[in-house]
Amino acid sequence: LAGGFRRSELLAILHEDLDFVSEGVKIFVKRSKTDQSGEGMTKGIPYFSNPKYCPVVALKNWIENSEILMLTH
């Protein structure tokens, strides 16, 4: 919800599209319905003040607790 992604955009995100920075996370979206030129775009999601509701913290926790990355390498 925080990034306003379409389902197709979410499904296309790979680990290498994520860039965790001090402000939050930058996510490179390769294709989008509104990207007519096909250049892609980067969406930034900042840390929330309350970690309990923070999408960046939730994403980090999900990556750490899943074995998805281990299966792709």
C-alpha positions as CSV (number, residue, x, y, z in Angstrom):
1,L,0.0,0.0,0.0
2,A,2.8,2.4,0.8
3,G,4.2,2.3,-2.7
4,G,0.9,2.3,-4.6
5,F,2.0,-0.6,-6.7
6,R,-0.1,-2.5,-9.2
7,R,-0.1,-6.3,-8.8
8,S,1.9,-6.7,-12.0
9,E,4.5,-4.4,-10.7
10,L,4.8,-6.2,-7.4
11,L,5.1,-9.6,-9.1
12,A,8.0,-8.3,-11.3
13,I,10.1,-7.0,-8.4
14,L,13.4,-8.9,-7.9
15,H,15.8,-8.7,-5.0
16,E,18.2,-6.7,-7.1
17,D,15.5,-4.1,-7.7
18,L,15.6,-3.2,-4.0
19,D,18.0,-0.6,-2.6
20,F,17.9,-0.1,1.1
21,V,19.1,3.4,2.0
22,S,19.2,5.4,5.2
23,E,15.8,7.0,4.4
24,G,14.0,3.7,3.6
25,V,14.0,1.7,0.4
26,K,14.2,2.5,-3.3
27,I,12.4,0.1,-5.6
28,F,13.1,0.0,-9.3
29,V,10.0,-0.8,-11.3
30,K,11.0,-2.1,-14.7
31,R,7.6,-1.9,-16.4
32,S,4.5,0.0,-15.5
33,K,1.2,0.6,-17.2
34,T,1.9,4.3,-17.1
35,D,5.5,4.0,-18.3
36,Q,4.9,4.4,-22.0
37,S,8.6,4.9,-22.9
38,G,9.7,1.7,-21.1
39,E,12.4,3.4,-19.1
40,G,11.3,2.1,-15.7
41,M,11.1,4.2,-12.6
42,T,12.2,4.2,-9.0
43,K,9.7,4.5,-6.2
44,G,10.9,5.5,-2.7
45,I,9.3,4.3,0.5
46,P,10.5,6.0,3.6
47,Y,10.7,4.5,7.1
48,F,7.6,5.2,9.2
49,S,8.1,6.8,12.6
50,N,6.4,3.7,14.2
51,P,8.4,0.6,13.3
52,K,5.3,-1.6,14.1
53,Y,3.5,-0.2,11.0
54,C,6.6,0.5,8.8
55,P,6.5,-1.1,5.4
56,V,10.3,-0.9,5.1
57,V,10.8,-2.8,8.4
58,A,8.2,-5.3,7.3
59,L,9.9,-5.9,4.0
60,K,13.3,-6.3,5.7
61,N,11.8,-8.8,8.1
62,W,10.1,-10.7,5.3
63,I,13.3,-11.0,3.4
64,E,15.3,-12.1,6.4
65,N,12.7,-14.7,7.5
66,S,11.9,-16.1,4.0
67,E,14.0,-18.6,2.2
68,I,13.2,-17.2,-1.2
69,L,16.6,-15.6,-1.8
70,M,18.3,-18.8,-0.8
71,L,16.3,-20.7,-3.4
72,T,17.2,-18.3,-6.2
73,H,21.0,-18.4,-5.8
